[in-house]
Every structure is written in structure tokens, then in C-alpha cells.
């Protein structure tokens, strides 16, 4: 659990400094740590399929909760379009997430 907390702290710092390659590495490390603890049987074939699919397109990927979804970081916009199509063809819903810091917007409006 301590390593998960460290990864979270490091990811937050990478996010704030916009160090996307570092964030991608930490996301992958988070997934591999979870995988080593819970095993593939526990994670399930559906989750593993989504992780494998994202990685085929060079995307960093992790489970955002207890399963059923993945969060990825794809830094190549051309690959993103291909990846979206592949996820949809595999029967997955694909959502593009754009990070937003509400506290930053509030501070700017003062």
C-alpha cells in the first residue's frame, strides 16, 4: 500500500509539472503493481484485454478503480483515433477525458 501512495504522490507531481512521459511510466507501474498483488485471475480477462489493447497503441494504462474500466494516456493523436476505433470494435465504450483543474479557474477569476 505504501508504494501505491508513493505512486499517487509522484503522479500528482508529474501532472502538475506536465511531465507526461513520467506520468505514463507511473500509470504503467501502478497497473503492474496491482497485477502482481491481485493476479490475472482476479483482475479478469475483460480488464486485461482493455489493458493489452491500449498498450498495443503505445498508451500508458491503468485501472481507475475496482475494474470494468481503464484510464489511458496516449500522447500520439494519430494513434488515439486508431485506438478509439479498436476499443469500439471490441465492444468497449471509449471516452476522451480532458483534465481540468477547477481550483485553478476559480483562482484566475479572482
GUMISE-120792 format. One line per field, with one value per residue (C-alpha): residue number from 1; residue in one letter; z, y, x. Coordinates in Angstrom, 2 decimals, decimal comma. Layout:
% residues N
pos NUM | ...
code a | ...
Z Z | ...
Y Y | ...
X X | ...
***
This chain:
% residues 110
pos 1 | 2 | 3 | 4 | 5 | 6 | 7 | 8 | 9 | 10 | 11 | 12 | 13 | 14 | 15 | 16 | 17 | 18 | 19 | 20 | 21 | 22 | 23 | 24 | 25 | 26 | 27 | 28 | 29 | 30 | 31 | 32 | 33 | 34 | 35 | 36 | 37 | 38 | 39 | 40 | 41 | 42 | 43 | 44 | 45 | 46 | 47 | 48 | 49 | 50 | 51 | 52 | 53 | 54 | 55 | 56 | 57 | 58 | 59 | 60 | 61 | 62 | 63 | 64 | 65 | 66 | 67 | 68 | 69 | 70 | 71 | 72 | 73 | 74 | 75 | 76 | 77 | 78 | 79 | 80 | 81 | 82 | 83 | 84 | 85 | 86 | 87 | 88 | 89 | 90 | 91 | 92 | 93 | 94 | 95 | 96 | 97 | 98 | 99 | 100 | 101 | 102 | 103 | 104 | 105 | 106 | 107 | 108 | 109 | 110
code x | x | x | x | x | x | x | x | x | x | x | x | x | x | x | x | x | x | x | x | x | x | x | x | x | x | x | x | x | x | x | x | x | x | x | x | x | x | x | x | x | x | x | x | x | x | x | x | x | x | x | x | x | x | x | x | x | x | x | x | x | x | x | x | x | x | x | x | x | x | x | x | x | x | x | x | x | x | x | x | x | x | x | x | x | x | x | x | x | x | x | x | x | x | x | x | x | x | x | x | x | x | x | x | x | x | x | x | x | x
Z 0,00 | 0,72 | -2,88 | -4,19 | -2,10 | -3,40 | -6,99 | -6,37 | -4,98 | -7,88 | -10,42 | -8,92 | -9,19 | -12,79 | -13,63 | -12,13 | -13,99 | -17,18 | -17,27 | -19,40 | -20,05 | -16,28 | -15,67 | -18,32 | -16,67 | -13,26 | -14,65 | -16,09 | -12,85 | -10,92 | -13,09 | -12,85 | -9,06 | -8,86 | -11,20 | -9,06 | -5,93 | -7,30 | -10,16 | -13,61 | -12,37 | -10,01 | -12,50 | -15,05 | -18,79 | -19,69 | -17,78 | -19,10 | -22,65 | -22,31 | -20,91 | -23,70 | -26,33 | -25,03 | -24,86 | -28,46 | -29,38 | -27,14 | -24,47 | -20,77 | -18,97 | -15,50 | -13,75 | -12,17 | -9,58 | -8,93 | -12,58 | -15,61 | -16,98 | -17,78 | -17,94 | -20,53 | -21,57 | -25,29 | -26,43 | -30,17 | -31,57 | -34,71 | -32,65 | -30,47 | -33,40 | -34,23 | -30,59 | -30,20 | -33,21 | -31,85 | -28,44 | -30,04 | -32,30 | -29,17 | -27,68 | -25,28 | -24,70 | -25,37 | -23,66 | -24,27 | -20,96 | -20,84 | -17,40 | -15,77 | -12,58 | -11,22 | -8,41 | -10,99 | -12,78 | -9,51 | -8,61 | -12,05 | -11,77 | -8,52
Y 0,00 | 2,33 | 2,01 | 2,84 | 6,02 | 6,91 | 6,36 | 8,66 | 11,40 | 11,05 | 11,05 | 14,20 | 15,95 | 14,77 | 16,01 | 19,44 | 19,83 | 18,37 | 15,65 | 13,34 | 10,67 | 10,36 | 10,18 | 7,46 | 5,45 | 5,78 | 4,68 | 1,55 | 0,89 | 1,26 | -1,34 | -3,79 | -3,43 | -4,14 | -7,09 | -8,55 | -8,32 | -9,45 | -11,77 | -12,07 | -14,38 | -11,72 | -8,85 | -10,81 | -11,28 | -8,21 | -5,83 | -7,48 | -7,27 | -3,50 | -3,03 | -5,10 | -3,21 | 0,19 | -0,93 | -2,14 | 1,52 | 2,71 | 4,07 | 4,01 | 2,41 | 1,56 | 0,51 | 3,55 | 1,55 | -2,00 | -2,96 | -2,67 | 0,37 | 1,62 | 5,06 | 5,61 | 8,27 | 8,38 | 11,05 | 10,36 | 11,90 | 9,75 | 6,56 | 7,83 | 7,69 | 4,13 | 3,10 | 4,51 | 2,50 | -0,69 | -0,26 | 0,32 | -2,71 | -4,75 | -3,64 | -1,07 | 2,48 | 4,96 | 8,38 | 11,13 | 12,78 | 16,24 | 17,12 | 20,25 | 21,95 | 23,82 | 25,38 | 26,98 | 28,51 | 29,88 | 31,38 | 33,01 | 34,67 | 36,47
X 0,00 | 2,88 | 4,08 | 0,59 | 0,64 | 4,11 | 2,95 | -0,01 | 2,22 | 4,66 | 1,83 | 0,34 | 3,70 | 4,13 | 0,64 | 1,28 | 4,58 | 3,09 | 5,72 | 3,58 | 6,25 | 6,79 | 3,02 | 2,73 | 5,51 | 3,83 | 0,46 | 2,02 | 3,87 | 0,61 | -1,07 | 1,83 | 1,93 | -1,80 | -1,37 | 1,42 | -0,75 | -4,13 | -3,02 | -4,55 | -7,30 | -8,58 | -8,23 | -10,20 | -9,93 | -12,02 | -9,77 | -6,63 | -8,00 | -8,52 | -5,00 | -3,48 | -5,47 | -4,34 | -0,72 | -0,88 | -1,24 | 1,59 | -0,71 | 0,04 | -2,88 | -4,17 | -7,34 | -9,01 | -10,93 | -12,01 | -12,31 | -14,52 | -12,71 | -9,24 | -7,70 | -5,01 | -2,58 | -1,96 | 0,46 | 0,12 | -3,09 | -2,89 | -2,75 | -5,61 | -8,04 | -6,96 | -7,16 | -10,67 | -11,81 | -10,21 | -11,86 | -15,24 | -14,81 | -14,02 | -17,36 | -15,94 | -17,14 | -14,33 | -14,43 | -11,93 | -11,04 | -9,51 | -8,11 | -9,45 | -8,38 | -11,43 | -9,42 | -7,15 | -10,17 | -11,53 | -8,16 | -7,88 | -11,28 | -10,42
***
